[in-house]
Amino acid sequence: MTRASLTWNSEACSSAFITTREGPVAVTVRDIALAAQVSAGTVSRVLNGHDNVDPRLTDRVRRAVEELGYQRATARRGGHARPHRSSTTEIGFLLTVPHISETELMAPFWAQILHGAETEAKRHNAHITYRSLVREDLRPGRLRRLVAGLRLNVALLVGPAHADVVQVLAEVVPVLVLVDHAAPGLDVDAVVSDGVEGARTAVEHLIAAGHRDIAWIGGPLDPGGIKSAVYSIEARATGYRNALAYAGIPIRPELLESASLTAPSAFDATVRLLASRAPFTAIYCANDDTALGAMNALQEAGFVVPRDVSIAGFDDNRTVHTQPALTTVRVHKEAIGTEATRRAMQRLANPELPTVTAVIPVKLVPRASVAPPRERSR
């Protein structure tokens, strides 16, 4: 996959045609990039008249254009290219969280990431447009039209997204950075929190308190029911498994539950754990909303946290809503937004930078929801 390609709009599309005996054949920006041995982002910048491209690369792109017979659709139709906009960089903060309802999209977690992105954008004279992408927006054709209408220089794709969505955005926006998500195997920059280390530290905190029967409530699963469908939650699940393995504690499938990362779904998952009668003295939850739902279910069933069951979460979002105060892993959310915007501006200035996944450190915050187990098991 390429990092970027020609901005898709009615005046400048991402492919042209040459004619053969078999009829018209599409010549894409990707074809030019391969022929010139440069990134599609560089091709896009040359075709759009940017002057901050190495002259040697510019010459290679132009030669490839001539050899392949690429011609913009506007030239064939006798149209005129749209003039360049002002020097202000347009950044789209595109939030996609397909596993929860649209009404819960701009939760505190995402709002703080947006704040960090906006603060950094101001330093670069850039403007951020926020847009939530609900399920119907993620269909390729609709997504192309929607993003083309925003006329973005940069897209920050925030939250979990299918590879097809990443592919479309990489083709229609010059610069794409994934935020709180990564796409291994795809040539796209990403900024994530250290889910593996954070979860490992939190579960080790439970183990140090004396817990051995530690349940896990994670996120939605991929088809097949093994791996989390959300990249960041799978990282946290890996941390949970690592902590148990390092302590020599077997992973017990009967203590593993999935939820949609909301409090109501975690409430139901906890009810299922209790109904299974599998012994546990602690629950590690994939995020704070999940921890809140688990607490509510335990309290409704007559259990006292942490006297009967200890609880820990991830994100440090919901501590003011829990009683007792929640032990959790603090994610530096504004730093994620700041780093994503900084990386995007670097990529915009230099499309040939190597692709990176930046990992933002996290911190365990012990509070009152964890205590030594009263008994060996519930």
C-alpha positions as CSV (number, residue, x, y, z in Angstrom):
1,M,0.0,0.0,0.0
2,T,1.2,3.5,-0.7
3,R,1.2,6.4,1.8
4,A,-0.7,8.8,-0.3
5,S,-1.9,9.5,-3.8
6,L,-3.4,12.4,-5.8
7,T,-6.2,14.2,-4.0
8,W,-9.5,12.9,-5.3
9,N,-11.8,15.6,-6.5
10,S,-13.9,16.5,-9.5
11,E,-11.0,18.5,-11.0
12,A,-8.1,16.1,-10.3
13,C,-8.8,12.4,-10.1
14,S,-6.3,9.7,-9.2
15,S,-6.1,8.0,-12.5
16,A,-5.9,8.7,-16.2
17,F,-6.3,6.6,-19.3
18,I,-4.1,5.5,-22.2
19,T,-5.5,3.8,-25.3
20,T,-4.4,0.4,-26.5
21,R,-5.9,-2.0,-29.1
22,E,-8.0,-3.4,-26.3
23,G,-9.3,0.0,-25.3
24,P,-8.6,2.5,-22.6
25,V,-6.3,1.3,-19.7
26,A,-6.1,3.2,-16.4
27,V,-2.8,4.8,-15.5
28,T,-2.8,5.5,-11.8
29,V,-0.6,7.6,-9.5
30,R,0.6,4.3,-8.1
31,D,1.8,3.2,-11.6
32,I,3.8,6.4,-11.9
33,A,5.2,6.0,-8.4
34,L,6.4,2.4,-9.3
35,A,7.9,3.6,-12.6
36,A,9.7,6.5,-10.9
37,Q,10.7,4.5,-7.9
38,V,9.2,7.1,-5.5
39,S,6.3,7.1,-3.1
40,A,2.8,8.0,-4.4
41,G,2.9,11.0,-2.0
42,T,5.8,12.4,-4.0
43,V,3.9,11.8,-7.2
44,S,0.9,13.6,-5.7
45,R,3.0,16.6,-4.7
46,V,4.7,16.9,-8.1
47,L,1.4,16.7,-9.9
48,N,-0.2,19.3,-7.6
49,G,2.7,21.7,-8.1
50,H,4.3,21.7,-4.7
51,D,7.8,23.1,-4.8
52,N,9.3,21.4,-1.7
53,V,10.2,18.2,-3.6
54,D,13.8,17.2,-4.5
55,P,14.4,18.3,-8.1
56,R,15.9,14.9,-8.9
57,L,12.6,13.2,-7.7
58,T,10.6,15.7,-9.7
59,D,12.5,14.9,-12.9
60,R,11.9,11.2,-12.3
61,V,8.2,11.7,-11.8
62,R,7.9,13.8,-14.9
63,R,9.7,11.3,-17.0
64,A,7.4,8.6,-15.8
65,V,4.4,10.7,-16.6
66,E,5.6,11.2,-20.1
67,E,6.5,7.5,-20.6
68,L,3.2,6.2,-19.3
69,G,1.1,8.8,-21.1
70,Y,-0.6,10.0,-17.9
71,Q,-2.9,13.0,-18.4
72,R,-5.3,14.5,-15.9
73,A,-8.9,14.1,-16.6
74,T,-9.4,17.8,-16.6
75,A,-7.0,18.3,-19.5
76,R,-8.9,15.7,-21.6
77,R,-12.2,17.4,-20.9
78,G,-10.8,20.9,-21.5
79,G,-11.3,21.9,-17.9
80,H,-9.0,23.8,-15.6
81,A,-7.4,22.6,-12.4
82,R,-8.7,24.2,-9.2
83,P,-6.3,26.8,-7.9
84,H,-4.3,26.0,-4.8
85,R,-5.8,27.0,-1.5
86,S,-4.3,29.3,1.0
87,S,-1.2,28.3,2.9
88,T,-3.3,26.9,5.7
89,T,-3.1,23.2,6.0
90,E,-6.4,21.4,6.2
91,I,-6.4,18.5,8.7
92,G,-9.4,16.1,9.1
93,F,-9.8,14.5,12.5
94,L,-11.9,11.5,11.3
95,L,-13.2,9.5,14.2
96,T,-14.4,6.0,13.6
97,V,-15.5,3.7,16.5
98,P,-17.7,1.3,14.7
99,H,-18.4,-1.0,17.7
100,I,-20.2,1.7,19.7
101,S,-23.2,3.9,19.1
102,E,-22.8,7.3,17.4
103,T,-24.1,9.1,20.5
104,E,-21.0,7.9,22.4
105,L,-18.4,8.8,19.8
106,M,-16.9,12.0,21.2
107,A,-16.2,10.5,24.6
108,P,-13.6,12.2,26.9
109,F,-10.8,9.8,25.6
110,W,-11.2,11.1,22.0
111,A,-11.9,14.7,23.0
112,Q,-8.6,14.9,24.7
113,I,-6.8,13.5,21.7
114,L,-8.6,16.1,19.6
115,H,-7.4,18.9,22.0
116,G,-3.8,17.7,21.6
117,A,-4.1,17.7,17.8
118,E,-5.7,21.2,17.7
119,T,-3.0,22.6,20.0
120,E,-0.2,21.3,17.7
121,A,-2.1,22.3,14.6
122,K,-2.1,25.9,15.7
123,R,1.7,25.8,15.8
124,H,1.7,25.0,12.1
125,N,-1.0,27.4,11.0
126,A,-3.2,24.4,10.3
127,H,-6.9,24.0,10.6
128,I,-8.6,20.9,12.0
129,T,-12.1,19.8,10.9
130,Y,-13.7,17.2,13.1
131,R,-15.9,14.5,11.5
132,S,-17.3,11.3,13.0
133,L,-17.5,8.4,10.5
134,V,-20.5,6.1,11.3
135,R,-20.9,2.7,9.7
136,E,-22.6,3.9,6.5
137,D,-19.8,6.5,6.0
138,L,-17.2,3.6,5.8
139,R,-18.5,2.2,2.5
140,P,-15.7,2.9,0.0
141,G,-17.7,5.0,-2.5
142,R,-19.3,7.1,0.2
143,L,-16.0,7.6,2.0
144,R,-14.3,8.8,-1.1
145,R,-17.0,11.4,-1.8
146,L,-17.2,12.5,1.8
147,V,-13.4,13.0,2.2
148,A,-13.1,14.6,-1.2
149,G,-15.6,17.2,-0.1
150,L,-13.5,18.1,2.9
151,R,-10.5,18.9,0.6
152,L,-7.9,17.7,3.2
153,N,-4.1,17.9,3.1
154,V,-4.0,15.5,6.0
155,A,-6.3,12.9,7.5
156,L,-5.9,11.7,11.1
157,L,-7.9,8.5,11.2
158,V,-8.8,8.1,14.8
159,G,-9.9,4.8,16.3
160,P,-10.2,1.3,14.9
161,A,-10.7,0.9,11.2
162,H,-10.7,-1.9,8.7
163,A,-7.8,-2.2,6.3
164,D,-10.1,-1.2,3.4
165,V,-10.9,2.1,5.1
166,V,-7.2,2.8,5.6
167,Q,-6.6,1.9,1.9
168,V,-9.2,4.3,0.6
169,L,-8.0,7.2,2.8
170,A,-4.4,6.6,1.8
171,E,-5.5,6.9,-1.9
172,V,-7.5,10.1,-1.6
173,V,-5.6,12.2,1.0
174,P,-2.0,13.2,0.5
175,V,-1.0,12.4,4.1
176,L,-2.7,9.9,6.4
177,V,-1.8,9.1,10.1
178,L,-3.6,6.4,12.1
179,V,-4.4,7.4,15.7
180,D,-4.9,4.9,18.5
181,H,-4.7,2.3,15.8
182,A,-2.1,0.7,13.6
183,A,-2.2,-1.4,10.4
184,P,0.7,-3.8,10.4
185,G,1.8,-4.6,6.9
186,L,0.4,-1.3,5.4
187,D,2.7,1.6,4.7
188,V,1.0,4.2,7.0
189,D,2.3,6.2,9.9
190,A,0.5,5.5,13.3
191,V,0.5,6.8,16.9
192,V,-0.6,4.4,19.7
193,S,-0.4,4.2,23.4
194,D,1.7,1.3,24.9
195,G,-1.2,-1.1,25.5
196,V,1.0,-4.1,26.0
197,E,3.2,-2.6,28.7
198,G,0.3,-0.8,30.4
199,A,-1.8,-3.9,30.7
200,R,1.1,-6.0,31.8
201,T,1.9,-3.6,34.6
202,A,-1.7,-3.4,35.8
203,V,-2.1,-7.2,35.9
204,E,1.2,-7.5,37.7
205,H,-0.1,-5.1,40.2
206,L,-3.1,-7.4,40.8
207,I,-0.7,-10.4,41.1
208,A,1.5,-8.5,43.6
209,A,-1.6,-7.9,45.7
210,G,-2.1,-11.7,45.9
211,H,-4.5,-12.4,43.0
212,R,-4.1,-15.5,40.9
213,D,-7.6,-16.0,39.5
214,I,-7.9,-12.8,37.3
215,A,-10.6,-12.5,34.8
216,W,-10.4,-10.4,31.6
217,I,-13.1,-8.4,29.9
218,G,-11.9,-7.3,26.5
219,G,-13.4,-5.8,23.4
220,P,-15.3,-7.2,20.4
221,L,-13.7,-10.2,18.7
222,D,-12.8,-10.9,15.1
223,P,-14.8,-13.5,13.3
224,G,-13.7,-16.8,14.9
225,G,-13.8,-15.5,18.4
226,I,-10.1,-15.5,19.3
227,K,-8.4,-12.1,18.5
228,S,-9.8,-8.7,19.4
229,A,-11.2,-6.8,16.5
230,V,-9.7,-3.5,17.9
231,Y,-5.9,-3.2,17.5
232,S,-5.4,-1.3,20.8
233,I,-7.5,-3.7,22.8
234,E,-5.6,-6.7,21.4
235,A,-2.4,-5.0,22.6
236,R,-3.9,-4.8,26.1
237,A,-5.0,-8.5,25.9
238,T,-1.4,-9.4,25.0
239,G,-0.2,-7.5,28.1
240,Y,-2.7,-9.4,30.2
241,R,-1.5,-12.7,28.8
242,N,2.1,-11.8,29.2
243,A,1.7,-10.9,32.9
244,L,0.1,-14.2,33.7
245,A,2.7,-16.1,31.7
246,Y,5.6,-14.3,33.4
247,A,4.1,-15.2,36.8
248,G,3.5,-18.8,35.8
249,I,-0.3,-18.5,36.1
250,P,-2.3,-20.5,33.5
251,I,-4.6,-18.6,31.2
252,R,-8.1,-19.9,31.9
253,P,-10.5,-19.6,28.9
254,E,-13.6,-19.6,31.3
255,L,-12.3,-16.3,32.7
256,L,-12.2,-14.5,29.4
257,E,-15.1,-12.4,28.3
258,S,-15.7,-9.9,25.4
259,A,-17.7,-6.7,25.3
260,S,-18.2,-3.6,23.1
261,L,-16.0,-1.5,25.4
262,T,-19.1,0.2,26.9
263,A,-20.4,0.0,30.5
264,P,-23.7,-1.7,29.6
265,S,-21.9,-4.4,27.6
266,A,-19.4,-5.0,30.3
267,F,-22.2,-5.3,32.8
268,D,-23.6,-8.2,30.8
269,A,-20.1,-9.7,30.4
270,T,-19.7,-9.6,34.2
271,V,-23.1,-11.2,34.7
272,R,-21.9,-14.1,32.4
273,L,-18.7,-14.5,34.5
274,L,-20.7,-14.7,37.7
275,A,-23.2,-17.1,36.1
276,S,-20.4,-19.4,35.0
277,R,-19.4,-19.9,38.7
278,A,-15.7,-20.0,37.6
279,P,-13.7,-18.7,40.6
280,F,-12.0,-15.3,40.3
281,T,-10.9,-12.7,42.8
282,A,-10.1,-9.9,40.3
283,I,-11.1,-8.6,36.9
284,Y,-8.9,-6.7,34.6
285,C,-10.9,-4.6,32.1
286,A,-9.8,-3.4,28.7
287,N,-10.9,0.2,29.4
288,D,-12.4,2.3,32.2
289,D,-15.9,2.2,30.8
290,T,-15.7,-1.6,30.9
291,A,-14.4,-1.4,34.5
292,L,-17.4,0.8,35.4
293,G,-19.8,-1.7,34.0
294,A,-18.1,-4.6,35.8
295,M,-18.3,-2.7,39.1
296,N,-22.0,-2.0,38.7
297,A,-22.7,-5.7,37.9
298,L,-20.7,-6.9,40.9
299,Q,-22.4,-4.4,43.3
300,E,-25.9,-5.3,42.0
301,A,-25.0,-9.0,42.7
302,G,-24.1,-8.1,46.3
303,F,-20.3,-8.1,46.0
304,V,-18.2,-5.3,47.4
305,V,-15.2,-3.9,45.5
306,P,-12.4,-4.5,46.4
307,R,-13.3,-6.6,49.4
308,D,-14.7,-9.4,47.3
309,V,-13.4,-8.6,43.8
310,S,-10.6,-6.2,42.8
311,I,-11.0,-4.2,39.6
312,A,-8.5,-2.4,37.3
313,G,-9.0,-0.6,34.0
314,F,-7.2,1.3,31.3
315,D,-7.3,4.9,30.0
316,D,-7.9,6.9,33.3
317,N,-11.1,8.4,32.0
318,R,-13.8,7.4,34.5
319,T,-12.2,7.6,37.9
320,V,-14.6,10.4,39.1
321,H,-17.5,8.1,38.3
322,T,-16.4,5.1,40.4
323,Q,-16.7,4.1,44.0
324,P,-14.2,3.1,45.1
325,A,-11.7,5.1,43.0
326,L,-10.5,3.0,40.1
327,T,-7.0,1.6,39.7
328,T,-6.2,2.2,36.0
329,V,-3.5,2.9,33.4
330,R,-3.2,6.5,32.5
331,V,-3.0,7.2,28.7
332,H,-1.5,10.5,27.8
333,K,-4.2,11.3,25.3
334,E,-3.3,14.9,24.4
335,A,0.3,13.6,23.7
336,I,-1.2,11.1,21.2
337,G,-3.0,13.9,19.3
338,T,0.0,16.2,19.5
339,E,2.4,13.5,18.1
340,A,0.0,12.5,15.4
341,T,-0.3,16.0,14.1
342,R,3.4,16.6,14.4
343,R,4.1,13.5,12.4
344,A,1.6,14.4,9.7
345,M,3.2,17.8,9.2
346,Q,6.6,16.2,8.9
347,R,5.2,13.8,6.3
348,L,3.6,16.7,4.4
349,A,6.9,18.5,4.2
350,N,8.9,15.3,3.3
351,P,6.9,12.5,1.8
352,E,10.0,10.3,1.6
353,L,10.3,9.9,5.4
354,P,10.2,6.3,6.5
355,T,6.9,5.1,7.9
356,V,6.9,4.8,11.7
357,T,4.5,3.7,14.5
358,A,5.1,6.0,17.5
359,V,4.3,4.4,20.9
360,I,3.3,6.8,23.7
361,P,4.3,5.6,27.2
362,V,1.6,5.0,29.8
363,K,1.5,4.9,33.6
364,L,-0.1,2.7,36.2
365,V,-2.2,4.7,38.7
366,P,-3.0,2.6,41.8
367,R,-6.2,3.5,43.6
368,A,-8.7,2.0,46.0
369,S,-10.3,-0.6,43.7
370,V,-7.5,-3.2,44.3
371,A,-6.9,-5.0,47.6
372,P,-5.5,-8.4,48.6
373,P,-8.0,-11.2,48.0
374,R,-10.1,-12.1,51.0
375,E,-10.1,-15.8,50.0
376,R,-8.2,-17.9,47.4
377,S,-11.2,-17.6,45.0
378,R,-14.6,-16.0,44.8
